[in-house]
Amino acid sequence: MYKLIALDLDGTLLGSDKAISQQNQDAIAKARAAGVTVVLASGRPMQGMLDKLELLNINSDKDFILCYNGSMVQNIATGEIIHQQTITGKDAKRVARLAKELGVYVHAFSTEHGLITTEHNPYTDIEANINGLDITEMNFESLSDDHPIIKAMIVAEPAALTEAISKLDPKLREEFTVVQSAPFFLEFLNPSANKGIGVAAIAEHLGIKQEEVMTMGDAENDHHMLKYAGLGIAMSNAMEETKQIADHITVSNDEHGVAVCIEQFVLNA
């Protein structure tokens, strides 16, 4: 019996219309009524998930949320942080210089300034619009070296970002957790931050075994939690690399894949 289900949002729980289908809502409600913990696991900040939590009635002191691709995990009702790993202003400045070198844009999440970017651009606008955030334009060189940064990102239209990724020094993936969360977003996180570590922190906190965890996702930033789980599921609309590491491939996010898997592996198990 799976006791913990961790769900990516965009491309997984959310359809192409960015909504949670009634089928997915109903399946999640049934799983929770059966005593299963359901966690939203996203690259988004908590603010960008509040409306989804409200819709799903995930709001008790026994509920947790995984934000910023695992950089922060907290109790929804109490605000208690059970896992947090940040990078620094020095790291953000390094990513900003790299973005300039590669001819792409940069933005980051600062604990003090919120969503920051060196230059207004359409991809930071996407981040702001998805999450209901304001944007602060600033020179990253003005950040102190020890300024707490939750994550930094290089962002660009997909073809330009793919080219930029091909030019990255492989050593960066040893110094940061580097994950692509969307065709136009590449994220640089603390090396001790990813969705797998975040889901493991919740499971340990709740006394749930690894084999009792089910996770679902569609992109590179989901790989760690798909590998960690007793059952890692990729959507049919997932990246090919994501499908290759999954234990099971379900139907697409527009075909209520989350509901299909909850019915198949949890409610009818």
DRENDO-1510 file (C-alpha; in Angstrom, 1 decimal, always signed):
<recs>
REC; n; res; u; v; w
REC; 1; MET; +0.0; +0.0; +0.0 .
REC; 2; TYR; +1.4; +3.4; -1.0 .
REC; 3; LYS; +1.1; +5.8; +2.0 .
REC; 4; LEU; +2.7; +8.9; +0.4 .
REC; 5; ILE; +2.0; +10.3; -3.1 .
REC; 6; ALA; +4.2; +13.2; -4.4 .
REC; 7; LEU; +2.9; +15.0; -7.5 .
REC; 8; ASP; +4.6; +17.4; -9.8 .
REC; 9; LEU; +2.3; +20.2; -11.0 .
REC; 10; ASP; +3.0; +21.5; -14.5 .
REC; 11; GLY; +2.7; +18.8; -17.1 .
REC; 12; THR; +1.6; +16.2; -14.4 .
REC; 13; LEU; -1.3; +17.2; -12.1 .
REC; 14; LEU; -2.2; +20.2; -14.2 .
REC; 15; GLY; -3.6; +19.9; -17.6 .
REC; 16; SER; -2.5; +22.0; -20.5 .
REC; 17; ASP; -5.1; +24.6; -19.3 .
REC; 18; LYS; -3.1; +24.8; -16.0 .
REC; 19; ALA; -6.1; +23.5; -14.1 .
REC; 20; ILE; -6.7; +20.4; -12.0 .
REC; 21; SER; -9.3; +18.3; -13.6 .
REC; 22; GLN; -12.3; +17.1; -11.6 .
REC; 23; GLN; -11.2; +13.5; -12.1 .
REC; 24; ASN; -7.8; +14.3; -10.5 .
REC; 25; GLN; -9.5; +16.2; -7.7 .
REC; 26; ASP; -11.8; +13.3; -6.9 .
REC; 27; ALA; -9.0; +10.7; -7.0 .
REC; 28; ILE; -6.9; +12.8; -4.6 .
REC; 29; ALA; -9.8; +13.3; -2.2 .
REC; 30; LYS; -10.4; +9.5; -2.2 .
REC; 31; ALA; -6.8; +8.7; -1.5 .
REC; 32; ARG; -6.6; +11.2; +1.3 .
REC; 33; ALA; -9.8; +9.8; +2.8 .
REC; 34; ALA; -8.1; +6.5; +2.8 .
REC; 35; GLY; -5.3; +7.9; +4.9 .
REC; 36; VAL; -2.7; +8.6; +2.1 .
REC; 37; THR; -0.6; +11.7; +2.4 .
REC; 38; VAL; -0.6; +13.7; -0.9 .
REC; 39; VAL; +2.1; +16.2; -1.5 .
REC; 40; LEU; +2.5; +18.8; -4.2 .
REC; 41; ALA; +6.1; +18.8; -5.3 .
REC; 42; SER; +7.0; +21.7; -7.6 .
REC; 43; GLY; +9.7; +24.1; -8.7 .
REC; 44; ARG; +7.2; +26.8; -7.8 .
REC; 45; PRO; +7.3; +28.8; -4.5 .
REC; 46; MET; +4.6; +28.0; -2.0 .
REC; 47; GLN; +2.8; +31.2; -3.1 .
REC; 48; GLY; +2.4; +29.8; -6.6 .
REC; 49; MET; +0.6; +26.7; -5.2 .
REC; 50; LEU; -1.7; +28.1; -2.6 .
REC; 51; ASP; -4.8; +28.1; -4.9 .
REC; 52; LYS; -4.1; +24.4; -5.8 .
REC; 53; LEU; -3.8; +23.5; -2.1 .
REC; 54; GLU; -7.0; +25.3; -1.3 .
REC; 55; LEU; -8.8; +23.5; -4.2 .
REC; 56; LEU; -7.6; +20.1; -2.9 .
REC; 57; ASN; -8.3; +21.0; +0.8 .
REC; 58; ILE; -4.7; +20.1; +1.6 .
REC; 59; ASN; -4.3; +22.5; +4.5 .
REC; 60; SER; -3.9; +20.6; +7.8 .
REC; 61; ASP; -1.0; +20.3; +10.2 .
REC; 62; LYS; -0.3; +16.9; +8.9 .
REC; 63; ASP; +0.1; +18.2; +5.3 .
REC; 64; PHE; +3.4; +19.2; +3.7 .
REC; 65; ILE; +4.5; +21.0; +0.5 .
REC; 66; LEU; +7.7; +20.7; -1.5 .
REC; 67; CYS; +8.7; +24.0; -3.1 .
REC; 68; TYR; +11.5; +25.2; -5.3 .
REC; 69; ASN; +12.3; +21.7; -6.5 .
REC; 70; GLY; +13.1; +20.5; -3.0 .
REC; 71; SER; +15.1; +23.5; -1.8 .
REC; 72; MET; +12.3; +24.0; +0.8 .
REC; 73; VAL; +9.9; +21.5; +2.5 .
REC; 74; GLN; +7.4; +22.8; +5.0 .
REC; 75; ASN; +4.3; +22.1; +7.0 .
REC; 76; ILE; +1.4; +23.8; +5.3 .
REC; 77; ALA; -0.6; +24.7; +8.5 .
REC; 78; THR; +2.3; +25.5; +10.9 .
REC; 79; GLY; +4.9; +26.8; +8.5 .
REC; 80; GLU; +7.5; +24.5; +10.1 .
REC; 81; ILE; +10.4; +24.0; +7.7 .
REC; 82; ILE; +11.6; +20.4; +7.8 .
REC; 83; HIS; +14.2; +20.7; +5.0 .
REC; 84; GLN; +15.8; +23.8; +3.5 .
REC; 85; GLN; +19.0; +24.2; +1.4 .
REC; 86; THR; +19.9; +27.5; -0.2 .
REC; 87; ILE; +22.7; +28.8; -2.4 .
REC; 88; THR; +24.5; +32.2; -2.0 .
REC; 89; GLY; +24.7; +35.6; -3.6 .
REC; 90; LYS; +28.2; +34.5; -4.8 .
REC; 91; ASP; +26.6; +31.5; -6.6 .
REC; 92; ALA; +23.8; +33.8; -8.1 .
REC; 93; LYS; +26.5; +36.2; -9.4 .
REC; 94; ARG; +28.3; +33.3; -11.0 .
REC; 95; VAL; +25.1; +32.1; -12.7 .
REC; 96; ALA; +24.4; +35.6; -13.9 .
REC; 97; ARG; +27.8; +35.9; -15.4 .
REC; 98; LEU; +27.4; +32.5; -17.1 .
REC; 99; ALA; +24.0; +33.7; -18.5 .
REC; 100; LYS; +25.6; +36.8; -20.0 .
REC; 101; GLU; +28.4; +34.7; -21.5 .
REC; 102; LEU; +25.8; +32.3; -23.1 .
REC; 103; GLY; +23.6; +35.1; -24.3 .
REC; 104; VAL; +20.5; +34.1; -22.2 .
REC; 105; TYR; +18.6; +35.7; -19.4 .
REC; 106; VAL; +18.9; +35.0; -15.6 .
REC; 107; HIS; +16.6; +35.2; -12.6 .
REC; 108; ALA; +16.7; +34.0; -9.1 .
REC; 109; PHE; +14.7; +33.8; -5.9 .
REC; 110; SER; +16.1; +35.9; -3.0 .
REC; 111; THR; +14.9; +35.4; +0.5 .
REC; 112; GLU; +14.9; +39.2; +0.9 .
REC; 113; HIS; +14.0; +40.6; -2.5 .
REC; 114; GLY; +11.8; +37.8; -3.9 .
REC; 115; LEU; +12.0; +37.2; -7.7 .
REC; 116; ILE; +15.0; +39.1; -9.1 .
REC; 117; THR; +16.4; +39.5; -12.6 .
REC; 118; THR; +19.1; +41.5; -14.1 .
REC; 119; GLU; +17.0; +42.5; -17.1 .
REC; 120; HIS; +13.3; +42.4; -17.9 .
REC; 121; ASN; +12.5; +39.5; -20.2 .
REC; 122; PRO; +9.5; +37.4; -21.3 .
REC; 123; TYR; +10.6; +34.2; -19.4 .
REC; 124; THR; +10.9; +35.9; -16.0 .
REC; 125; ASP; +7.4; +37.3; -16.8 .
REC; 126; ILE; +6.2; +33.7; -17.2 .
REC; 127; GLU; +7.6; +32.8; -13.8 .
REC; 128; ALA; +6.0; +35.9; -12.2 .
REC; 129; ASN; +2.6; +35.3; -13.9 .
REC; 130; ILE; +2.5; +31.5; -13.0 .
REC; 131; ASN; +3.2; +32.3; -9.3 .
REC; 132; GLY; +1.6; +35.7; -8.8 .
REC; 133; LEU; +4.9; +37.4; -8.0 .
REC; 134; ASP; +6.4; +40.8; -8.5 .
REC; 135; ILE; +9.7; +41.2; -10.3 .
REC; 136; THR; +12.6; +43.2; -8.9 .
REC; 137; GLU; +15.2; +44.2; -11.5 .
REC; 138; MET; +18.6; +44.5; -10.0 .
REC; 139; ASN; +22.3; +44.1; -10.7 .
REC; 140; PHE; +23.3; +40.7; -9.2 .
REC; 141; GLU; +26.8; +42.1; -8.5 .
REC; 142; SER; +25.2; +44.2; -5.7 .
REC; 143; LEU; +24.3; +41.0; -3.8 .
REC; 144; SER; +26.6; +40.2; -0.9 .
REC; 145; ASP; +28.5; +36.9; -1.3 .
REC; 146; ASP; +26.5; +35.4; +1.6 .
REC; 147; HIS; +23.1; +36.7; +0.6 .
REC; 148; PRO; +20.7; +33.7; +0.8 .
REC; 149; ILE; +19.4; +32.7; -2.6 .
REC; 150; ILE; +16.8; +29.8; -2.9 .
REC; 151; LYS; +17.7; +29.0; -6.5 .
REC; 152; ALA; +19.1; +30.7; -9.6 .
REC; 153; MET; +17.9; +30.0; -13.2 .
REC; 154; ILE; +19.1; +30.7; -16.7 .
REC; 155; VAL; +16.1; +31.2; -18.9 .
REC; 156; ALA; +15.5; +31.6; -22.7 .
REC; 157; GLU; +13.4; +30.4; -25.6 .
REC; 158; PRO; +13.8; +26.6; -25.9 .
REC; 159; ALA; +16.3; +26.4; -28.8 .
REC; 160; ALA; +18.6; +29.0; -27.2 .
REC; 161; LEU; +18.4; +27.3; -23.8 .
REC; 162; THR; +19.2; +23.9; -25.4 .
REC; 163; GLU; +22.3; +25.4; -27.0 .
REC; 164; ALA; +23.3; +27.1; -23.8 .
REC; 165; ILE; +23.0; +23.8; -21.9 .
REC; 166; SER; +25.2; +22.1; -24.4 .
REC; 167; LYS; +28.0; +24.6; -23.6 .
REC; 168; LEU; +27.8; +24.2; -19.8 .
REC; 169; ASP; +30.9; +23.0; -18.0 .
REC; 170; PRO; +30.1; +19.4; -16.7 .
REC; 171; LYS; +31.7; +20.4; -13.4 .
REC; 172; LEU; +28.7; +22.7; -12.7 .
REC; 173; ARG; +26.6; +19.5; -12.1 .
REC; 174; GLU; +29.0; +18.5; -9.3 .
REC; 175; GLU; +28.7; +21.9; -7.6 .
REC; 176; PHE; +25.0; +22.4; -8.0 .
REC; 177; THR; +21.9; +20.3; -8.6 .
REC; 178; VAL; +21.2; +21.4; -12.2 .
REC; 179; VAL; +17.7; +20.5; -13.5 .
REC; 180; GLN; +15.6; +21.6; -16.5 .
REC; 181; SER; +12.1; +22.2; -15.2 .
REC; 182; ALA; +10.6; +23.5; -18.5 .
REC; 183; PRO; +11.7; +24.0; -22.1 .
REC; 184; PHE; +12.7; +27.5; -21.1 .
REC; 185; PHE; +14.0; +27.1; -17.5 .
REC; 186; LEU; +17.3; +25.6; -16.3 .
REC; 187; GLU; +17.7; +25.7; -12.5 .
REC; 188; PHE; +20.8; +25.8; -10.3 .
REC; 189; LEU; +20.1; +24.6; -6.7 .
REC; 190; ASN; +22.1; +23.6; -3.7 .
REC; 191; PRO; +23.7; +20.2; -4.3 .
REC; 192; SER; +21.7; +18.9; -1.3 .
REC; 193; ALA; +18.4; +20.1; -2.8 .
REC; 194; ASN; +16.2; +18.1; -5.2 .
REC; 195; LYS; +12.7; +16.7; -5.3 .
REC; 196; GLY; +14.0; +13.2; -4.2 .
REC; 197; ILE; +15.7; +14.6; -1.1 .
REC; 198; GLY; +12.6; +16.6; -0.3 .
REC; 199; VAL; +10.2; +13.7; -0.7 .
REC; 200; ALA; +12.6; +11.5; +1.4 .
REC; 201; ALA; +12.5; +14.2; +4.2 .
REC; 202; ILE; +8.7; +14.1; +4.3 .
REC; 203; ALA; +8.7; +10.3; +4.3 .
REC; 204; GLU; +11.2; +10.2; +7.1 .
REC; 205; HIS; +9.3; +12.8; +9.1 .
REC; 206; LEU; +6.1; +10.8; +8.8 .
REC; 207; GLY; +7.7; +7.4; +9.4 .
REC; 208; ILE; +6.8; +6.2; +5.8 .
REC; 209; LYS; +9.1; +3.6; +4.1 .
REC; 210; GLN; +10.6; +4.4; +0.8 .
REC; 211; GLU; +8.8; +1.5; -0.8 .
REC; 212; GLU; +5.5; +3.0; +0.3 .
REC; 213; VAL; +6.1; +6.2; -1.7 .
REC; 214; MET; +4.6; +6.9; -5.2 .
REC; 215; THR; +5.8; +9.9; -7.3 .
REC; 216; MET; +4.6; +11.3; -10.6 .
REC; 217; GLY; +6.4; +13.7; -13.0 .
REC; 218; ASP; +7.2; +14.7; -16.5 .
REC; 219; ALA; +10.5; +16.5; -16.6 .
REC; 220; GLU; +14.2; +16.4; -15.5 .
REC; 221; ASN; +13.5; +18.1; -12.2 .
REC; 222; ASP; +11.3; +15.1; -11.3 .
REC; 223; HIS; +14.1; +12.5; -11.9 .
REC; 224; HIS; +15.4; +12.4; -8.4 .
REC; 225; MET; +12.0; +11.7; -6.8 .
REC; 226; LEU; +11.1; +9.2; -9.5 .
REC; 227; LYS; +14.3; +7.3; -8.7 .
REC; 228; TYR; +13.7; +7.5; -5.0 .
REC; 229; ALA; +10.1; +6.3; -4.9 .
REC; 230; GLY; +8.9; +2.7; -4.5 .
REC; 231; LEU; +6.9; +3.5; -7.7 .
REC; 232; GLY; +8.1; +6.3; -10.0 .
REC; 233; ILE; +5.6; +7.2; -12.7 .
REC; 234; ALA; +6.1; +9.3; -15.8 .
REC; 235; MET; +3.3; +10.9; -17.9 .
REC; 236; SER; +3.0; +9.9; -21.5 .
REC; 237; ASN; +3.7; +13.6; -22.3 .
REC; 238; ALA; +7.0; +13.5; -20.3 .
REC; 239; MET; +10.5; +14.0; -21.6 .
REC; 240; GLU; +11.9; +10.9; -23.2 .
REC; 241; GLU; +14.7; +10.8; -20.5 .
REC; 242; THR; +12.0; +10.9; -17.8 .
REC; 243; LYS; +10.2; +8.0; -19.3 .
REC; 244; GLN; +13.4; +5.9; -19.4 .
REC; 245; ILE; +13.9; +6.2; -15.7 .
REC; 246; ALA; +10.3; +5.6; -14.6 .
REC; 247; ASP; +8.9; +2.4; -13.3 .
REC; 248; HIS; +5.6; +3.0; -15.1 .
REC; 249; ILE; +4.3; +5.3; -17.9 .
REC; 250; THR; +0.7; +6.4; -17.6 .
REC; 251; VAL; -1.5; +8.5; -19.9 .
REC; 252; SER; -1.0; +12.2; -20.4 .
REC; 253; ASN; -1.7; +15.1; -18.0 .
REC; 254; ASP; -4.7; +16.0; -20.3 .
REC; 255; GLU; -6.1; +12.5; -19.9 .
REC; 256; HIS; -6.1; +12.6; -16.0 .
REC; 257; GLY; -3.0; +10.4; -15.6 .
REC; 258; VAL; -2.8; +11.2; -11.9 .
REC; 259; ALA; -6.4; +9.9; -11.3 .
REC; 260; VAL; -5.7; +6.9; -13.5 .
REC; 261; CYS; -2.7; +5.9; -11.3 .
REC; 262; ILE; -4.3; +6.7; -8.0 .
REC; 263; GLU; -7.2; +4.4; -8.9 .
REC; 264; GLN; -4.9; +1.7; -10.3 .
REC; 265; PHE; -2.1; +1.6; -7.7 .
REC; 266; VAL; -3.7; +3.0; -4.5 .
REC; 267; LEU; -7.5; +2.7; -4.4 .
REC; 268; ASN; -7.8; -0.7; -6.2 .
REC; 269; ALA; -4.5; -2.2; -4.9 .
</recs>
